Amino acid sequence: MNIGVDIEEVKRFKKYVNNKKYLEHIFAKEEISYSFLKKNTAQHLAARFAAKEAVWKALSTKNKNLSITDISVKNTKEGKPQVYVKNKKYKKIDVSLSHTEKYVAAVALVF
Ligand SMILES: CC(C)(COP(=O)(O)OP(=O)(O)OC[C@H]1O[C@@H](n2cnc3c(N)ncnc32)[C@H](O)[C@@H]1OP(=O)(O)O)[C@@H](O)C(=O)NCCC(=O)NCCS
């Protein structure tokens, strides 16, 4: 079993909200559209970035060539985030996200 964790400051992502080029470089289309449906877009973008880093940490011993842009999350209809690696659902990993006004956190567990 492997675990990964990440925390991010929301303010870092506020400046990227209007930077389409940056967003499309880092985030999957679904991550961008999900975040823009929400009132606090920067918070949800930050949470998705934290998820990528936490998943990367959890998978780093297994997959040395993984880039954080290979990792994305898509929420189920119940709201639970699910991990995709290179656009394929990665079933053996779980990720959990949480946000406050200033910070977001993500924990990933590979089993
Ligand atoms: C889902 C819930 C736990 C989120 O908690 P929260 O404190 O509002 O918000 P947090 O910032 O900690 O977490 C938000 C993240 O939870 C995750 N989440 C949402 N629904 C989820 C679910 N069904 N399963 C797992 N994770 C979920 C999402 O990743 C979300 O972030 P995202 O929208 O950026 O993807 C909460 O909204 C909820 O519905 N609780 C159950 C209802 C309940 O029992 N309420 C108590 C009434 S007294």
The ligand as an SDF file (V2000), in Angstrom:
LIG
                    3D

 48 50  0  0  0  0  0  0  0  0999 V2000
  -19.4560   15.5100    0.8340 C   0  0  0  0  0  0  0  0  0  0  0  0
  -19.1830   16.3170    2.0940 C   0  0  0  0  0  0  0  0  0  0  0  0
  -18.6740   15.3750    3.1710 C   0  0  0  0  0  0  0  0  0  0  0  0
  -18.1250   17.3900    1.7680 C   0  0  0  0  0  0  0  0  0  0  0  0
  -17.6680   18.0120    2.9520 O   0  0  0  0  0  0  0  0  0  0  0  0
  -17.4550   19.5770    3.0940 P   0  0  0  0  0  0  0  0  0  0  0  0
  -16.8940   19.8620    4.4400 O   0  0  0  0  0  0  0  0  0  0  0  0
  -18.7030   20.2800    2.6720 O   0  0  0  0  0  0  0  0  0  0  0  0
  -16.3900   19.9670    1.9700 O   0  0  0  0  0  0  0  0  0  0  0  0
  -14.8650   19.5860    1.8250 P   0  0  0  0  0  0  0  0  0  0  0  0
  -14.1740   20.8010    1.3180 O   0  0  0  0  0  0  0  0  0  0  0  0
  -14.2640   18.9170    3.0240 O   0  0  0  0  0  0  0  0  0  0  0  0
  -14.9170   18.4700    0.6810 O   0  0  0  0  0  0  0  0  0  0  0  0
  -15.3320   18.7740   -0.6140 C   0  0  0  0  0  0  0  0  0  0  0  0
  -14.8960   17.6180   -1.4580 C   0  0  0  0  0  0  0  0  0  0  0  0
  -15.5210   16.4260   -0.9820 O   0  0  0  0  0  0  0  0  0  0  0  0
  -15.5220   15.4840   -2.0370 C   0  0  0  0  0  0  0  0  0  0  0  0
  -16.7900   14.7950   -2.0610 N   0  0  0  0  0  0  0  0  0  0  0  0
  -18.0080   15.3010   -2.3500 C   0  0  0  0  0  0  0  0  0  0  0  0
  -18.9360   14.3280   -2.2930 N   0  0  0  0  0  0  0  0  0  0  0  0
  -18.2900   13.1760   -1.9570 C   0  0  0  0  0  0  0  0  0  0  0  0
  -18.6950   11.8260   -1.7540 C   0  0  0  0  0  0  0  0  0  0  0  0
  -19.9640   11.4390   -1.8850 N   0  0  0  0  0  0  0  0  0  0  0  0
  -17.7640   10.8980   -1.4240 N   0  0  0  0  0  0  0  0  0  0  0  0
  -16.4500   11.2700   -1.3080 C   0  0  0  0  0  0  0  0  0  0  0  0
  -16.0000   12.5400   -1.4960 N   0  0  0  0  0  0  0  0  0  0  0  0
  -16.9220   13.4740   -1.8050 C   0  0  0  0  0  0  0  0  0  0  0  0
  -15.2720   16.2630   -3.3390 C   0  0  0  0  0  0  0  0  0  0  0  0
  -13.9980   15.9110   -3.8160 O   0  0  0  0  0  0  0  0  0  0  0  0
  -15.3210   17.7150   -2.9010 C   0  0  0  0  0  0  0  0  0  0  0  0
  -14.4200   18.5360   -3.5850 O   0  0  0  0  0  0  0  0  0  0  0  0
  -14.6060   18.8610   -5.1460 P   0  0  0  0  0  0  0  0  0  0  0  0
  -16.0100   19.3360   -5.3400 O   0  0  0  0  0  0  0  0  0  0  0  0
  -13.5860   19.9190   -5.4330 O   0  0  0  0  0  0  0  0  0  0  0  0
  -14.3270   17.5730   -5.8770 O   0  0  0  0  0  0  0  0  0  0  0  0
  -20.4540   17.0290    2.6030 C   0  0  0  0  0  0  0  0  0  0  0  0
  -20.8020   18.0560    1.7480 O   0  0  0  0  0  0  0  0  0  0  0  0
  -21.6300   16.0930    2.7080 C   0  0  0  0  0  0  0  0  0  0  0  0
  -22.4250   15.9900    1.8040 O   0  0  0  0  0  0  0  0  0  0  0  0
  -21.7680   15.4150    3.8150 N   0  0  0  0  0  0  0  0  0  0  0  0
  -22.7980   14.4310    3.9330 C   0  0  0  0  0  0  0  0  0  0  0  0
  -24.0430   15.0610    4.3450 C   0  0  0  0  0  0  0  0  0  0  0  0
  -24.1530   15.0980    5.8170 C   0  0  0  0  0  0  0  0  0  0  0  0
  -24.1200   14.1010    6.4990 O   0  0  0  0  0  0  0  0  0  0  0  0
  -24.2800   16.3110    6.3170 N   0  0  0  0  0  0  0  0  0  0  0  0
  -24.3500   16.5520    7.6890 C   0  0  0  0  0  0  0  0  0  0  0  0
  -25.6460   17.2010    8.0120 C   0  0  0  0  0  0  0  0  0  0  0  0
  -25.6960   17.5270    9.7340 S   0  0  0  0  0  0  0  0  0  0  0  0
  1  2  1  0
  2  3  1  0
  2  4  1  0
  2 36  1  0
  4  5  1  0
  5  6  1  0
  6  7  2  0
  6  8  1  0
  6  9  1  0
  9 10  1  0
 10 11  2  0
 10 12  1  0
 10 13  1  0
 13 14  1  0
 14 15  1  0
 15 16  1  0
 15 30  1  0
 16 17  1  0
 17 18  1  0
 17 28  1  0
 18 19  1  0
 18 27  1  0
 19 20  2  0
 20 21  1  0
 21 22  1  0
 21 27  2  0
 22 23  1  0
 22 24  2  0
 24 25  1  0
 25 26  2  0
 26 27  1  0
 28 29  1  0
 28 30  1  0
 30 31  1  0
 31 32  1  0
 32 33  2  0
 32 34  1  0
 32 35  1  0
 36 37  1  0
 36 38  1  0
 38 39  2  0
 38 40  1  0
 40 41  1  0
 41 42  1  0
 42 43  1  0
 43 44  2  0
 43 45  1  0
 45 46  1  0
 46 47  1  0
 47 48  1  0
M  END
$$$$
